[in-house]
């Protein structure tokens, strides 16, 4: 038997689904995708598109209006000098570095050191797994601001831009400038790096009608740096490479910044030809603006961040509270199913007298945990997705926040299985009122059906429910893959702990058929149907909780992962 580094999740009820959660504010939209095989937030604005590597907390791509990628991170090679100048070295802000830094790699795409989650409608908060560092990205129509909110006192950092200016490696057509003058066409290289002390800097290429401007709000006397790194020994003459720019990066690859700092970056358009004075005016306006203070103030009076920690993809413990139909649960049945109708059906000349339109779209789910003793919360939904022509599915919790419900295809009658992160402070200890709504066309009765709904609360390992399990070591999934097309899965867990296990359900992440209809072929496959898992690898209720996975129909691929969802007796 081969033990593999897999994900095990311990809980008192089932959980499964794929996170698809996006929102919009003004002309800023946040959604999710993958890039280079890694989960990403995609932030689209009128002037730029940002890809944020969720496990790293930094940008892997930065696309201008014409689709040029000014970062173009690639996983391979990740950290080989100088080859990675065309691949894994690239990114923004690449904050943490150093062999003596346990959080090294945080902020740098390609490294699994962080958790990132959306906060509000236009921000993303990043925490390192050590909980020693925290920063926030705030996106506007024409710029993005990075606020470093929490740092340990003993570890310095830097802010870097590393990527191909204008989307191409062409130092001879690149130029740059700073608050001390420009544009300059020098080509400093690794052997003669340029150092200075700058408030802001910009980078451009003759072929693009814009420059990338970066600024640091808090002034200092620390050295900053700028130079070009090719991916071959011949330096500037290499076939590929990147610009290296750093606030607080000193000679000898030394991070120098400490404490909380704020940085801003944006494309500054120059359709009528580049002018240093125009960029300088934008930068000076930035530094004089009081909007910096808005981003720096973390004024939330409840949990920080308000959503709690990012839901772990690895081992965690949580309690699931299911919706239950019936008068005794404060959920009276209208016609046996929980339907959510568009507003026009109640007065529709044909349908108004039927029983379905009498449903008000509200249900309650009890949560018994103290909200001060949970680490995160989310809503799990099992829906019949709705009639064609219905749209804008949404749910509000206790009259507080409203969350969109994603549907991969509004033109067909589909099913939806979704996990939606919710603010801890949207909940109450006791019955929680969930108000669902949907819009439709005036001439068509559109509705969707909530088959099942549940609220999940993430428990700390110190909670009494977790301590009662008395797990001396975390359960691990064992995989015997000696048979080419049959993998035998089982759970490595003590027999004593196994007596508390009610069921084990195995799931896999791979490229395959999109059976849950979320629009993604590479994700965790499976869902529930009336609370029972389907479309997964299989389940077992008997020690050692074995399951056989037939992989004969899978295409050859890497990065396949398996996790066990363990249901403990309450």
Long-range contacts (C-beta under 8 A, 24 or more apart in sequence): 1-478, 1-479, 1-480, 1-490, 2-478, 2-479, 2-480, 2-481, 3-476, 3-477, 3-478, 3-479, 3-492, 4-476, 4-477, 4-478, 4-479, 4-562, 6-476, 6-477, 6-479, 6-561, 6-562, 6-563, 6-564, 7-313, 7-314, 7-315, 7-561, 7-562, 7-563, 7-564, 8-314, 8-315, 8-474, 8-475, 8-476, 8-477, 8-491, 8-563, 8-564, 8-566, 9-315, 9-316, 9-317, 9-318, 9-563, 9-564, 9-565, 9-566, 10-315, 10-316, 10-317, 10-466, 10-469, 10-471, 10-475, 10-566, 10-568, 11-317, 11-318, 11-319, 11-320, 11-565, 11-566, 11-567, 11-568, 12-318, 12-319, 12-320, 12-465, 12-567, 12-568, 12-569, 12-570, 13-319, 13-320, 13-321, 13-322, 13-454, 13-567, 14-320, 14-505, 14-528, 14-531, 14-533, 14-565, 14-567, 15-318, 15-320, 15-380, 15-419, 15-456, 15-565, 16-417, 16-505, 16-507, 16-524, 16-526, 16-527, 16-528, 16-533, 16-536, 16-565, 17-380, 17-417, 17-418, 17-419, 17-516, 17-524, 17-527, 17-528, 18-417, 18-418, 18-419, 18-516, 18-518, 18-520, 18-523, 18-524, 19-311, 19-418, 19-419, 19-421, 20-406, 20-418, 20-518, 20-519, 20-520, 21-118, 21-403, 21-404, 21-406, 21-418, 21-419, 21-420, 21-421, 22-404, 22-406, 23-118, 23-121, 23-404, 24-121, 25-120, 25-121, 25-122, 26-122, 26-141, 27-141, 28-121, 28-122, 28-139, 28-140, 28-141, 30-118, 30-121, 30-122, 30-124, 30-139, 34-522, 35-60, 35-61, 36-60, 36-73, 36-74, 36-75, 36-109, 36-110, 37-75, 37-522, 37-559, 38-75, 38-109, 38-110, 41-116, 41-118, 41-124, 43-124, 43-137, 43-139, 43-144, 45-139, 45-140, 45-141, 45-142, 45-144, 46-141, 46-142, 47-141, 47-142, 47-143, 47-266, 47-267, 47-269, 48-144, 48-266, 48-267, 50-139, 50-144, 52-116, 52-124, 52-137, 53-91, 53-109, 53-110, 54-114, 54-115, 54-116, 54-310, 55-111, 55-112, 55-113, 55-114, 55-115, 55-116, 56-91, 56-105, 56-106, 56-107, 56-108, 56-109, 56-110, 56-111, 56-112, 56-113, 56-114, 57-95, 57-106, 57-107, 57-113, 57-114, 57-116, 57-126, 57-128, 57-135, 58-91, 58-92, 58-93, 58-94, 58-95, 58-107, 58-108, 58-109, 59-91, 59-92, 59-93, 59-109, 60-90, 60-91, 60-109, 60-110, 62-92, 62-163, 62-212, 64-167, 64-208, 64-210, 64-267, 65-210, 65-267, 66-208, 67-167, 68-166, 68-167, 68-168, 68-208, 69-163, 69-164, 69-167, 70-163, 70-164, 70-165, 70-166, 70-167, 70-212, 71-109, 71-162, 71-163, 71-164, 72-163, 72-164, 72-167, 73-109, 73-110, 73-163, 75-110, 78-110, 82-190, 82-229, 82-230, 82-231, 82-232, 82-233, 82-238, 82-241, 83-231, 83-232, 84-231, 85-229, 85-230, 85-231, 85-238, 85-240, 85-241, 85-242, 86-169, 86-231, 86-239, 86-240, 86-241, 86-242, 87-231, 89-162, 89-229, 89-242, 90-162, 90-163, 90-164, 90-242, 91-160, 91-162, 91-163, 92-160, 92-161, 92-162, 92-163, 92-265, 93-146, 93-158, 93-159, 93-160, 93-161, 93-263, 94-158, 94-160, 94-162, 95-133, 95-135, 95-148, 95-157, 95-158, 95-159, 95-160, 96-128, 96-133, 96-155, 96-157, 96-255, 97-157, 97-158, 97-253, 97-255, 98-155, 98-255, 101-155, 102-130, 103-128, 103-130, 103-132, 103-133, 103-155, 106-133, 107-135, 107-157, 115-309, 115-310, 115-312, 116-310, 117-305, 117-307, 117-310, 117-421, 118-307, 118-421, 119-305, 119-306, 119-307, 125-305, 125-307, 127-305, 127-309, 127-310, 136-295, 136-298, 138-295, 142-266, 143-264, 143-265, 143-266, 143-286, 144-264, 144-265, 144-266, 145-262, 145-263, 145-264, 145-291, 145-292, 145-295, 146-262, 146-263, 146-264, 146-265, 147-260, 147-262, 147-295, 147-296, 148-260, 148-261, 148-262, 149-260, 149-298, 150-260, 151-258, 151-259, 151-260, 153-258, 156-248, 156-254, 156-255, 156-256, 156-257, 156-258, 157-248, 157-255, 157-257, 157-258, 158-246, 158-247, 158-248, 158-249, 158-255, 158-256, 158-257, 159-214, 159-216, 159-246, 159-247, 159-248, 159-257, 159-261, 159-263, 160-244, 160-245, 160-246, 160-247, 160-249, 161-203, 161-212, 161-214, 161-243, 161-245, 161-246, 161-265, 162-242, 162-243, 162-244, 162-245, 163-242, 163-243, 164-240, 164-241, 164-242, 164-243, 165-203, 165-204, 165-205, 165-212, 165-243, 166-204, 166-205, 166-207, 166-208, 167-208, 168-205, 168-207, 169-230, 169-238, 169-239, 169-240, 169-241, 169-242, 170-205, 170-207, 171-228, 171-236, 171-241, 173-205, 173-206, 173-207, 174-203, 174-204, 174-205, 174-206, 174-228, 174-243, 175-203, 175-204, 175-205, 175-206, 176-201, 176-202, 176-203, 176-204, 176-226, 176-243, 176-245, 177-201, 177-202, 177-276, 177-279, 178-202, 179-280, 179-283, 181-276, 182-276, 183-274, 183-276, 187-228, 187-236, 188-226, 188-227, 188-228, 189-227, 189-228, 189-229, 189-230, 189-235, 189-236, 190-227, 190-229, 190-235, 191-235, 192-227, 193-225, 193-226, 193-227, 193-244, 193-251, 194-225, 194-226, 194-227, 195-223, 195-224, 195-225, 195-250, 195-251, 196-223, 196-224, 196-225, 196-226, 197-221, 197-222, 197-223, 197-224, 198-224, 198-247, 199-283, 199-287, 200-283, 200-286, 200-287, 201-226, 201-245, 202-268, 202-279, 202-283, 203-243, 203-245, 204-270, 204-274, 209-269, 209-270, 209-271, 210-267, 210-268, 210-269, 210-270, 211-267, 211-268, 211-270, 211-274, 211-279, 212-265, 212-266, 212-267, 212-268, 213-265, 213-266, 213-267, 213-268, 213-279, 213-282, 213-283, 214-245, 214-247, 214-263, 214-264, 214-265, 215-263, 215-264, 215-265, 215-283, 215-286, 215-287, 216-247, 216-261, 216-262, 216-263, 217-261, 217-262, 217-263, 217-264, 217-287, 217-292, 218-261, 218-262, 220-248, 220-257, 222-248, 222-250, 222-256, 222-257, 223-248, 223-249, 223-250, 223-251, 223-256, 224-248, 224-249, 225-249, 225-250, 225-251, 260-296, 262-292, 262-295, 262-296, 264-292, 302-424, 302-425, 303-424, 303-425, 306-423, 306-424, 306-425, 307-376, 307-377, 307-421, 307-422, 307-423, 307-424, 308-374, 308-375, 308-376, 308-377, 308-424, 308-458, 309-375, 309-376, 309-458, 310-376, 311-376, 311-378, 311-419, 311-421, 311-458, 312-458, 315-474, 316-458, 316-459, 317-458, 317-459, 317-461, 317-463, 317-465, 317-466, 318-456, 318-457, 318-458, 318-459, 319-369, 319-456, 319-457, 319-459, 319-465, 320-380, 320-454, 320-455, 320-456, 321-365, 321-366, 321-367, 321-368, 321-454, 321-455, 321-456, 321-457, 322-365, 322-452, 322-453, 322-454, 322-531, 323-363, 323-364, 323-365, 323-450, 323-452, 323-453, 323-454, 329-364, 329-366, 330-364, 330-431, 331-363, 331-364, 334-358, 334-359, 335-359, 337-449, 337-451, 338-363, 338-449, 338-450, 338-451, 339-447, 339-448, 339-449, 339-450, 340-393, 340-436, 340-437, 340-438, 340-447, 340-448, 340-449, 340-450, 341-438, 341-445, 341-446, 341-447, 342-390, 342-438, 342-439, 342-440, 342-441, 342-445, 342-446, 342-447, 343-439, 343-440, 344-440, 344-442, 344-445, 345-440, 345-445, 345-446, 345-447, 348-445, 351-445, 356-447, 361-435, 361-436, 361-437, 362-433, 362-434, 362-435, 362-436, 363-433, 363-434, 363-436, 363-450, 363-453, 364-431, 364-432, 364-433, 364-434, 365-431, 365-432, 365-434, 365-453, 365-454, 365-455, 366-430, 366-431, 366-432, 367-427, 367-428, 367-429, 367-430, 367-432, 367-455, 367-457, 368-429, 368-430, 369-429, 369-457, 369-459, 370-429, 371-424, 371-425, 371-427, 371-428, 371-429, 373-459, 373-460, 373-463, 374-424, 374-457, 374-458, 374-459, 374-460, 375-458, 375-459, 375-460, 376-421, 376-424, 376-457, 376-458, 377-421, 377-422, 377-423, 377-424, 377-426, 377-427, 377-455, 377-456, 377-457, 377-458, 378-419, 378-420, 378-421, 378-422, 378-455, 378-456, 379-403, 379-419, 379-420, 379-422, 379-434, 379-453, 379-454, 379-455, 379-456, 380-418, 380-419, 380-420, 380-453, 380-454, 380-455, 380-456, 381-405, 381-416, 381-417, 381-418, 381-419, 381-420, 381-450, 381-452, 381-453, 382-415, 382-416, 382-417, 382-450, 382-451, 382-452, 382-453, 382-527, 382-528, 382-529, 382-530, 382-531, 383-415, 383-416, 383-417, 383-418, 383-448, 383-449, 383-450, 383-451, 384-413, 384-415, 384-416, 384-448, 384-449, 384-451, 385-413, 385-414, 385-415, 385-416, 385-448, 386-410, 386-413, 386-414, 386-438, 386-446, 386-447, 386-448, 386-449, 387-413, 387-440, 387-444, 387-445, 387-446, 387-447, 387-448, 388-412, 388-413, 388-446, 389-440, 389-441, 389-444, 389-446, 390-438, 390-439, 390-440, 390-444, 390-446, 390-447, 390-448, 391-438, 391-439, 391-440, 391-446, 392-437, 392-438, 392-439, 393-436, 393-437, 393-438, 393-448, 394-436, 394-437, 394-438, 395-420, 395-434, 395-435, 395-436, 395-437, 396-434, 396-435, 396-437, 397-422, 397-426, 397-427, 397-432, 397-433, 397-434, 398-426, 398-427, 398-428, 398-432, 398-433, 399-433, 399-435, 400-425, 400-426, 401-426, 406-518, 408-517, 408-518, 408-519, 409-517, 409-519, 414-517, 415-516, 415-517, 415-527, 416-448, 416-517, 416-518, 417-516, 417-517, 417-518, 417-527, 417-528, 418-518, 419-456, 422-455, 427-455, 451-529, 451-530, 452-528, 452-530, 452-531, 469-497, 469-500, 469-568, 470-496, 470-497, 471-497, 472-497, 475-564, 475-566, 477-506, 477-562, 477-563, 477-564, 479-562, 485-550, 485-551, 485-552, 486-548, 486-549, 486-550, 486-551, 487-548, 487-549, 487-551, 488-546, 488-547, 488-548, 488-549, 489-537, 489-538, 489-546, 489-547, 489-548, 489-549, 489-562, 489-564, 490-544, 490-545, 490-546, 490-547, 491-544, 491-545, 491-564, 491-566, 492-544, 493-544, 493-545, 495-543, 498-543, 498-544, 498-545, 500-568, 500-569, 501-543, 501-545, 501-566, 501-567, 501-568, 501-569, 502-541, 502-567, 502-568, 502-569, 503-539, 503-540, 503-541, 503-566, 503-567, 504-539, 504-540, 504-541, 504-545, 504-547, 504-564, 504-565, 504-566, 504-567, 505-533, 505-536, 505-538, 505-539, 505-564, 505-565, 505-567, 506-536, 506-537, 506-538, 506-539, 506-547, 506-549, 506-562, 506-563, 506-564, 506-565, 507-536, 507-537, 507-562, 507-563, 507-564, 507-565, 508-536, 508-537, 508-549, 508-560, 508-561, 508-562, 508-563, 509-559, 509-560, 509-561, 509-562, 509-563, 510-554, 510-557, 510-560, 510-561, 511-554, 511-555, 511-557, 512-553, 512-554, 512-555, 524-563, 533-565, 537-562
